Amino acid sequence: MNRSDVILELQLVPELLKQAEAIYVDALSELNWAKHMLLTKEYEVIGEGLVNGKNELQRQAEMWPHTKDLQKQVLQMEDAVEHTKVEFHFYKRKLENLQIIAKLMTIL
């Protein structure tokens, strides 16, 4: 990697990092909204008296038919958050490495 390549990368990577961070933040927001919807549904089911279990396991079993789709959605969104986090951290490390390379080039 020569000096002009490093300069070009240093100009491009911050924008890529910004985009990756925005996607990551959006994914987190969607996950939080899905968790809120799941919790709301659980409260509705309890409020309607559809859950009467005497222990936590029974309550979860009674809750499952009413919340399984939302639980699946939360799991999928958690997976999406992890994927976007990987890309965000990739660009963050790439920028840090490019900055180190640029400093080393000025020394050498």
Residue pairs with C-beta under 8 A, 6 or more apart in sequence:
1 9
1 101
3 105
6 98
6 101
6 102
6 105
7 102
9 94
9 98
10 95
10 98
10 99
10 102
13 91
13 94
13 95
13 98
14 95
16 91
17 88
17 91
17 92
17 94
17 95
20 84
20 87
20 88
20 90
20 91
21 88
23 84
23 87
23 88
24 81
24 84
24 85
24 87
24 88
27 77
27 80
27 81
27 84
28 81
30 77
30 80
31 74
31 77
31 78
31 80
31 81
34 70
34 73
34 74
34 77
35 74
37 70
37 73
38 67
38 70
38 71
38 73
38 74
41 66
41 67
41 70
42 63
42 67
45 51
45 63
45 66
45 67
50 62
50 66
51 59
51 62
51 63
52 62
53 59
53 60
53 61
53 62
64 71
